[in-house]
Structure formats: structure tokens, C-alpha cells
Amino acid sequence: MLLTFSYLRLECPGAALAEPKGSSWVKVPPMPNDLPAAVAIGSGKLPPNLALALVPLLVLIVALDVYCLVDLARAKSVRNVPKWVWAIVILFVSAPIGALVYLFVGRDRGHDATHDPAPAGAIIGPGGGEAGTGREAGADGDAGAGREADAAGGAGDGVNTDAEAGLGVGRAAGRPPVDQMPPDCRPIVTTSGLTRDYGGAGLFDVDLVVPRGSIYGLVGPNGAGKTTLLSLLSETRRPDRGTISMHIGRNQIAVCPDVPEFDGWLTAAEVTDLARSLVAPSAGKQAVATALATAGLAGSAGRRVGGFSRGMLQRLGLACALVGEPELLILDEPTSALDPAGRAEMLSLVAAMRGHRTVIFSSHILADVQRIADHVGILRDGRLLYQGATKDLIDTYLEPSWLVRIAGDPEPVAAALAGEPWTTRAEPAGADAIRVDATSLEAGERGIPAVIAGCGARQVSCEPVAADLESAFLALTGAHS
Amino acid sequence: MATATSSMTWQSMNLWRLEWLRLKRTPRALTMAAVFVFFGLLQPILTKYQSQLLSHVGNGVRISFPPATPAAGVSGYFRELAGTGLIVVVVIAAGAFTFDAHHGLAIFLRTRVTGFWRLIVPRYTVNAGAAGLAFVLGALAAWFETSLLIGAPAAGAMLAAMLCGVVYLGYAVAVTAFAATLARGTLATVGIALAGLFALPIAGVYRPIADWLPSALTSAPAALLGGTHHLPHYLPAFAVTVAVGGAALAAAVLRLRVREI
């Protein structure tokens, strides 16, 4: 306890203390035996004033203990030890220390006695999420202006808004300058020579072009620079060199990290409403309800997010991103924490945004990217190895291949196919099948039926061997290794 | 599902309400109020009966004190401005300002606000307000207990002492906001803030500036209650404290703007 001993003096029985000359100390007569503290300890009686003075202190301590016990009783769960242990700690550890220990160490901030325990619903399609259309016009003005003014102060170094667009866009070969394109055909994001060097690692000379309305998948191995690129686009980091041109207002961009975090004592509805108040203050609460429903959290809107799983947090992050009806959605590994069903729902939701919203998402699951992305960028060691249409990537970097089944002996047909100039491989694959690789998709599709017919063989089936992004990715990165 | 959600009711959120809920739904407000009121109730009792209490632990050594005065009764509480009370306020404020310690939370806030002052001002105002209110509640408790046990302190001096305390705690919260931009974690922020707040009185050994330092406000209550000085004597310290606190907040906004996550 904090006691300050000013003006005190010591008296030792049997020993005469030398009092300093000129001292201001006051010699106090020996303490009579009937003083309050002595009485309190000796006879158990307290003077009336002291008893009255102790009452508020005792009330405070008891109130704290009672509060903690009530909180413990209402809690669905507690941390570190079982509830009955915390009850003992609160009751029997020296008051109010036991209660304070419970508040800071044992209280589960995620619990909410009033929450709706219904499980998360399924993600619904965007068709149900159109409430609030038209509110952006009202929301854009102030928020957008504020953000740009703020960025001008230093945070937005190297980042251009639509008015400044065009810098460095000509670096990309084969497309007209952005400022000469019709507004609807302009890419929504372009970067030029974007570089962020972390001492050898990072991102180097990236010229990104994201078409408006596209689903752009960013793929690459760990450490390729995907998150760095998304961080630069979302302005949470700044480039060392190069420019970023965003052809939309800053308030029309929403970012969702791979591991969204929120204050655990807020409910899902409150978190989403907070996002709405920041990016679309004129939108009503219906926008919050719609965003939560779209993300599959309608049944958990009243739950505190401290108890959410990582998958539910990803859904909540998506709800917060969608509540402002953004034109550009930047998603970092949006399916990394979802179960297979949730992943499929999330991918369907993102795919359905094609055309009316641009999505840039990173993923290391190539099947996900192939399934929904119409454009893809492949990063490795911080460099953009490829960007373009997903289909073109597969067509360019994979030799088309077919499995041809025929009735009868496949050997003569395989030999005939092998003799064709457009064939790179033709060999029997079992008793009635031939594996044929061609130099191009068109050559194979035209040539295979003609050769089979020329041999007089009967074709049972001709199936393309699946060409996937993973194969293309391996072919591409292998070619550059 | 949209119907189920839309049937729910909740108060509209904004960054001000976020801070209010942070105090209300976590033990922060309760802890601050409990600590200050606890010391407000306890210190006058200890002052009144310190001789008797210590006589039982003296091992034959008798410790004598001058008679307790009302000023001494409440001064014990006001010393919490530079002790436990200050530490509690800094710890609680640091928890609110260190949002950059959580990457996902930092992205959520930083990519949505239109200016970093919008993140700082509500946090500062609500935390400083709560700290000031808790301090005043404790002072009122100390006033009550002292009046009951020893005698009523001068009302004018009490109010002036409370003003010193509230202004100093506001300064401490501003320093914590700045410290949170020098470090990311809560513990490091608390360490930096307390180091700055506790180190400042050392500069006071240089007498010409002692009365201008914010730390002068921590010793002001005892002088005001004892009649050594009156409130105008501390006007320079008030001015410097408010100016430095404002500068700390401005610096916090600037540093947040340039910091990457």
C-alpha cells in the first residue's frame, strides 16, 4: 500500500534518540492504549467514524466480487480453468485480487449471454444482395475526397487516381494507352514498374493490368510476392519504385485480408455496421443485413466475434468488404480457412461478381483460380511471369492432348498419327486407346478424325486430356527456372 | 436469411461508439473506476490511522506522526497521479491505441478511414474522458472519507487539485497514443509511455523549468491543499501540458500515416 511517511520520528524504548537541532518534528505523547487501531485489534470494536468510513470500501470490494460471480454464472465459457475453479478464486482469494484475476485472465471476451446460437448459414448468391443499390453516389463524395486528401499527405506515394492515370501504362506492349480507351474499357488497375525490395526478396518491375469487371487470380508459390503486391494495391505498404494507377475512387475499393481480425467483444452485425459507417455512411441497416446474409452469417449476426472460427471470420471479412458495394474487391487467400463446402460457396459467390465488380484475389490453390478467374497473373520470386486470360495461359503453355478410343487394333492408327507433322506424340495407351499430343488445339481437333478415317478405323471416343492451370503453372515456371 | 438478420436490432456503429463499447464490454472502465475509488476510500483511512497501524508492526520501534490533517488525508489519494492510477490508465489506453499490433484489424481500420485522425481522436477522447471521470470519482470518495474521519479539506483547493489531475491524465493518454506509434505491441507501448512519463520529473531538478513541466501537476495537489501555492502558479504547467499533449496527438496521427503494416 502506498504510504508516505512525512514528518515521522522513531522512538525506541530504552534508547534515547538524539533529536536534530532545530528540527520541526513534533514530539508526540505515547499512544494511549484505547486508540482505534488498538481497540480494533484488541477488543474487536471500531469507532463509529472508522466503521462508517470502511463501509464504502467494503461495498466496493463486495460489489466487484458479486459482479464477477454474476458474470461467471452467465458466461457460457471461461478461459484457462473450469468455471468452478474461478468461483473458488473469486470467493476465497483475498478480495478483490481474486475478482481482478478473473476479470483479466479468466473472462471469455467472446461469450455473449444474449447471442443467437444459430449456426452460420450458407453463402447465398449475389442475386439476393442487391439492396442498397444507388447509395454509393451519396457515399462517395465525402469519403472519397477525404481519402485522397489524406493520401496526398504521404500515404499514397506512388499511387495515382483516375485523374493521374496513364503514367507508365505504355510499358505493356500491344494495348493502347489507357487514357485513349473508352472509360468502360479501361483497366481498373494498372501498375508500372512496381518494385518493393526487401533486400533481394519482394516485388520487382511488375506491370499489372486488371481488366474492369474481371476476376483476376494472382498465383504463385510461397514468397512469390502475392501479399506484397496486394498490400501495395491496398496502400498499406508503399512501393520503392513504380506507379499504381487506380481508375476508380479510393472509397470504391474494399480489402479483405487472409486472416481478418476484429474486436472480439463486438457482434458480427456491429462489426459489419462499423464497416458500413466508415465506407457507406448513407447506407441503411438493410445493407448490413444483406451483406451478412450474402456472406452466410445471417444466423450469427448477434454473436460476438470473439467466439468465431477462422472460417467464420473470413466470411465476416467478406461481409465487411461487400457492405460498401465496392467496385474493386481485393481478397487475400479468401478460401484458405474454409471447409470444402464453404470454399465452393465462396468461389461461387466471387464468380458471380464477374461483370459488375472487379475482384483481385490471391490463392495458392490453382484449381480455385482456374475455376473462377478469367484472368490470371503468375508471380515467382517477385516477378510477374505471366498475365492474361486463364484460357490463353493453358493453351499457350500446354500441348493439347487427347485420349482416342477405337474399335480394333490401335497400333496401325497410332503409327499413322505419329507420322503426321502436327503430332508430337502418338502411342497406344492400353488395348483400345491411343494417347495423342499435338502442337496445337486446332491441328489436333482437325487432324485426329481425318487420320482415323484414313485408316478405316472406327472411333469410339476422343476425349481431351484435362489441361489444368497447375500443369500450365508448372510448365511456365519450369520453363523459367 | 436476410429477413432473420434485418429483424435484429442494434445501435448504429461508428468509431465513437466503438470506443464506448470497448470501455463498457471489457473490464477497462470498471477497472479504472474501481482502482481510483479504492484508493480514494483507502488513503484517508491509512492517513488517519497510520500511527496505530504501524505501531503493531514496529517490533518495539514506535513511529510517531503529526496529527492527520484534511490536506494530508486527500493528498495520499492525489499521489496516485504518479503511481498505480497512472499505470492503470496507461495500460488501458495502450490497449485501445495498439490496433496495428493485429494485422487483420489494422487492415480493416486503415483501408476504411478517410484520415488517421479519425482513429486517434475517438480513442483519445473516450479514454481520457473515462480516466478523468474515474479520477474525479476517486477524489470525491477521498473527499468524503477525509471529511468523515479528519475534517473537510478546502473545497476550492480540492477542485483545483482535481483539475490538475484530470489535465495530467489527459496528457498521459496523449503520450500513450504517441508511444503506440513508436511500438506495435501493448506491452512495449506501456513501457515507452511510462518511461516518458516517469522520466520527465527528472528534468525538474533543473529548477528554472520545474514549474513548467507537466509533471508539476502531479505534485500540485499537495501544494494546493497545503496552501503553499494557488492555481495561477501552475498556469505555465497547464499550458505546457496541453500543448505537449496536443503535439503528441498530432505526432501520433502523422506517424500512423507513414507507418506500414
Interface residues (C-beta under 8 A of the other chain):
Chain A: M1 L2 L3 T4 F5 S6 Y7 L8 R9 L10 E11 C12 P13 V26 K27 V28 P30 M31 L35 P36 A37 A38 I41 N49 L50 L52 A53 L54 P56 L57 L60 I61 L64 Y67 P96 L100 L103 F104 R107 R109 D116 A118 G121 I124 G128 A131 D142 A143 A145 G146 R147 A149 D150 G153 G154 A155 S231 S234 E235 T236 R237 R238 N251 I253 A254 V255 P257 V259 P260 E261 F262 D263 W265 L266 T267 A269 E270 V271 D273 L274 A275 R276 S277 L278 V279 K285 Q286 V288 A289 T290 L292 A293 G296 A298 G299 A301 G302 L313 G317 C320
Chain B: M1 A2 A4 T5 S6 M8 W10 S12 M13 N14 L15 L18 L21 R22 R25 T26 P27 L30 T31 A34 V37 F38 F39 L41 L42 Q43 P44 I45 L46 K48 Y49 Q50 S51 Q52 L53 S55 H56 G60 V61 R62 I63 S64 F65 P66 A72 G76 R79 E80 G83 T84 H102 H103 G104 L105 A106 I107 F108 R110 T111 R112 V113 T114 G115 F116 A141 F144 E145 L148 L149 R257 V258 E260 I261
